[in-house]
């Protein structure tokens, strides 16, 4: 199944094309900003490398979060527009799933972390199984100190992966069962792997059904009722 995968849930953006289990083309950037400016040229580059046209697509896969709002909106908008234009379904994946699947461990419980700002990270625990990982508990937003307490309470050897720069130095001090490892960011080639597995089980969504997984409120909330009352809304009296 010819698939386009889009990853913009973290400061690292990437897109990839896959045909079944084969990675055909990929482009990545770790600029931290400018997801929108990266996406369209990167997608065009991958199609040129693969020798595909957009009507060749059979599936679009996209990371719906958790992650910062601007990046998620960029990736979802492009994924929805392409899927609707070509008339193909979407497979959605979690950035935590992508990080956990790529983590290099044979026995440790995996704790992927994604920086969601305000001194908090999104995380969940995953257990390695033959051929992949299984999520052990619900995803939640916690402070780094709460993350350390969760890992300590589990009593298991742990591997923390993801954006470790969101964690303060020494947060795991004294926790001898905890290691920090790779990957730092989710990537589109891993989204392709997950998408093929889910497509094989018929787990699809339409472009209209896809929603971002923010897991917390935006940094800035606009009170539209106050704007109307102050006469700043277009067409408001005053």
C-alpha positions as CSV (number, residue, x, y, z in Angstrom):
1,X,0.0,0.0,0.0
2,X,1.6,3.3,-1.1
3,X,1.6,5.6,1.9
4,X,2.6,9.1,2.8
5,X,3.6,9.6,6.5
6,X,3.7,13.0,8.1
7,X,5.4,13.9,11.4
8,X,5.2,17.4,12.9
9,X,4.3,16.7,16.6
10,X,7.7,17.8,17.9
11,X,10.5,20.2,16.8
12,X,11.7,17.5,14.3
13,X,9.6,17.4,11.2
14,X,9.7,14.5,8.7
15,X,7.8,13.0,5.8
16,X,8.2,9.6,4.3
17,X,6.9,7.5,1.4
18,X,6.5,3.8,1.8
19,X,5.2,1.0,-0.4
20,X,4.2,-1.9,1.9
21,X,7.2,-2.6,4.2
22,X,9.6,-0.7,1.9
23,X,10.8,2.8,2.7
24,X,10.9,4.6,-0.7
25,X,11.9,8.2,0.2
26,X,12.2,10.4,3.3
27,X,13.0,14.0,4.2
28,X,13.6,15.3,7.7
29,X,14.4,18.6,9.5
30,X,15.2,19.4,13.1
31,X,14.8,23.2,12.8
32,X,12.4,23.5,15.7
33,X,10.2,25.9,13.8
34,X,8.8,26.3,10.3
35,X,6.8,23.1,10.0
36,X,4.6,24.6,7.4
37,X,7.5,25.9,5.3
38,X,9.2,22.4,5.5
39,X,6.2,20.2,4.7
40,X,5.2,20.9,1.1
41,X,8.7,21.1,-0.4
42,X,9.6,17.9,1.5
43,X,6.6,16.1,0.2
44,X,7.3,17.3,-3.3
45,X,11.0,16.1,-2.9
46,X,9.9,12.7,-1.8
47,X,7.4,12.3,-4.7
48,X,10.2,13.3,-7.1
49,X,12.6,10.8,-5.6
50,X,10.0,8.0,-5.7
51,X,8.8,8.9,-9.2
52,X,5.2,9.0,-7.9
53,X,2.4,11.4,-8.5
54,X,-0.1,12.2,-5.8
55,X,-2.8,10.1,-7.3
56,X,-0.6,7.0,-6.7
57,X,-1.3,7.4,-2.9
58,X,-3.4,4.8,-1.3
59,X,-3.1,6.0,2.3
60,X,-2.0,9.0,4.4
61,X,-0.6,8.5,7.9
62,X,-0.1,11.3,10.4
63,X,1.0,11.9,14.0
64,X,-1.8,13.5,15.9
65,X,0.1,14.1,19.1
66,X,0.6,14.8,21.9
67,X,2.8,17.7,21.0
68,X,2.9,21.5,20.7
69,X,-0.1,23.0,18.9
70,X,1.5,24.8,16.0
71,X,3.3,21.7,14.7
72,X,0.3,19.4,15.1
73,X,-2.0,21.8,13.2
74,X,0.4,22.0,10.4
75,X,0.8,18.3,9.9
76,X,-2.9,17.5,10.3
77,X,-4.0,20.2,7.9
78,X,-1.7,18.9,5.1
79,X,-2.7,15.3,5.8
80,X,-6.4,16.1,5.7
81,X,-6.1,18.2,2.6
82,X,-4.1,15.5,0.7
83,X,-6.3,12.6,1.8
84,X,-9.4,14.5,0.8
85,X,-8.0,15.7,-2.5
86,X,-6.8,12.2,-3.5
87,X,-9.8,10.4,-1.9
88,X,-7.8,8.0,0.4
89,X,-8.2,7.2,4.1
90,X,-6.0,8.3,7.0
91,X,-4.3,6.3,9.7
92,X,-3.5,8.3,12.9
93,X,-0.7,7.5,15.3
94,X,0.4,8.8,18.6
95,X,3.8,10.4,19.0
96,X,4.3,8.3,22.2
97,X,3.6,5.1,20.2
98,X,6.2,6.2,17.5
99,X,8.9,6.9,20.2
100,X,8.2,3.7,22.0
101,X,8.4,1.5,18.9
102,X,11.7,2.9,17.9
103,X,13.3,2.6,21.4
104,X,16.2,0.2,21.5
105,X,15.5,-2.1,24.5
106,X,14.9,-5.8,25.0
107,X,13.5,-5.8,28.6
108,X,13.2,-2.3,30.1
109,X,9.8,-0.6,30.4
110,X,9.8,2.3,27.9
111,X,8.7,5.7,29.0
112,X,8.5,8.1,26.0
113,X,8.3,11.8,26.8
114,X,7.0,14.6,24.6
115,X,7.5,18.2,25.7
116,X,4.0,19.8,25.9
117,X,5.4,23.1,27.4
118,X,4.5,24.8,30.7
119,X,7.1,22.5,32.4
120,X,5.1,19.4,31.6
121,X,5.6,16.3,29.4
122,X,3.2,13.8,28.0
123,X,4.1,10.2,28.7
124,X,2.9,6.6,29.0
125,X,4.5,3.3,29.8
126,X,5.2,0.6,27.2
127,X,6.3,-3.0,27.6
128,X,8.5,-4.6,24.9
129,X,6.9,-7.7,23.2
130,X,8.1,-9.8,20.3
131,X,7.7,-7.6,17.2
132,X,6.9,-4.4,18.9
133,X,5.6,-2.8,22.1
134,X,2.3,-2.7,24.1
135,X,1.1,0.3,26.0
136,X,0.8,-0.6,29.7
137,X,-1.0,2.4,31.0
138,X,-2.9,5.6,29.9
139,X,-1.1,8.5,28.4
140,X,-1.0,11.5,30.8
141,X,0.6,14.9,31.2
142,X,2.9,15.2,34.2
143,X,5.8,17.3,35.5
144,X,9.3,15.8,35.3
145,X,9.2,15.2,39.1
146,X,5.9,13.3,38.7
147,X,7.4,11.3,35.9
148,X,10.3,10.3,38.1
149,X,7.8,9.3,40.9
150,X,5.8,7.2,38.4
151,X,8.8,5.4,37.2
152,X,10.1,4.8,40.8
153,X,6.7,3.5,41.9
154,X,6.6,1.0,39.1
155,X,9.7,-0.8,40.4
156,X,10.8,-1.8,36.9
157,X,14.0,-1.2,35.0
158,X,13.1,1.8,32.8
159,X,14.2,3.4,29.6
160,X,13.2,7.1,29.1
161,X,13.2,8.2,25.5
162,X,12.1,11.3,23.7
163,X,12.8,15.0,24.2
164,X,15.0,14.6,27.3
165,X,15.9,18.3,27.1
166,X,12.5,19.0,28.6
167,X,13.6,17.2,31.8
168,X,15.8,19.1,34.3
169,X,19.2,17.8,35.2
170,X,19.2,15.4,38.1
171,X,15.5,14.6,37.9
172,X,16.3,10.9,38.0
173,X,19.1,11.2,40.6
174,X,19.1,8.2,42.9
175,X,16.9,6.1,40.5
176,X,19.4,3.5,39.5
177,X,17.0,1.5,37.4
178,X,16.4,4.4,35.0
179,X,18.4,5.0,31.8
180,X,17.8,7.7,29.2
181,X,18.2,6.7,25.5
182,X,17.1,7.2,22.0
183,X,15.2,8.2,19.9
184,X,14.8,11.8,20.9
185,X,12.1,12.6,18.4
186,X,9.4,10.6,16.5
187,X,10.1,10.0,12.8
188,X,7.9,9.5,9.7
189,X,9.6,6.1,8.8
190,X,8.3,4.6,12.1
191,X,4.8,6.1,11.3
192,X,4.9,4.1,8.1
193,X,5.5,0.9,10.1
194,X,2.6,1.5,12.4
195,X,0.4,2.6,9.5
196,X,0.9,-0.7,7.7
197,X,0.1,-2.7,10.7
198,X,-3.1,-0.7,11.4
199,X,-4.1,-0.7,7.7
200,X,-3.8,-4.5,7.7
201,X,-6.4,-4.5,10.5
202,X,-8.7,-2.0,8.7
203,X,-8.1,0.8,11.2
204,X,-8.8,3.9,9.1
205,X,-10.3,7.3,9.5
206,X,-11.7,9.8,7.0
207,X,-10.1,13.3,6.7
208,X,-13.2,14.8,8.4
209,X,-12.8,12.5,11.5
210,X,-9.2,13.2,12.3
211,X,-8.6,15.3,15.5
212,X,-5.4,16.3,17.2
213,X,-4.5,14.8,20.6
214,X,-3.4,17.9,22.5
215,X,-3.9,16.6,26.1
216,X,-4.0,20.1,27.5
217,X,-5.2,23.6,26.8
218,X,-3.3,26.0,24.5
219,X,-0.8,28.5,26.0
220,X,-3.0,31.4,24.9
221,X,-6.8,31.2,25.0
222,X,-8.8,33.9,23.3
223,X,-11.9,35.0,25.1
224,X,-14.1,35.8,22.1
225,X,-17.0,37.0,24.2
226,X,-14.9,39.7,25.7
227,X,-13.6,40.8,22.3
228,X,-17.2,41.2,21.1
229,X,-18.2,43.2,24.1
230,X,-15.3,45.5,23.6
231,X,-16.3,46.1,20.0
232,X,-13.2,44.6,18.6
233,X,-15.0,41.8,16.7
234,X,-15.5,42.6,13.0
235,X,-19.0,44.0,12.6
236,X,-19.5,44.5,16.3
237,X,-21.5,47.6,17.4
238,X,-19.6,50.5,18.6
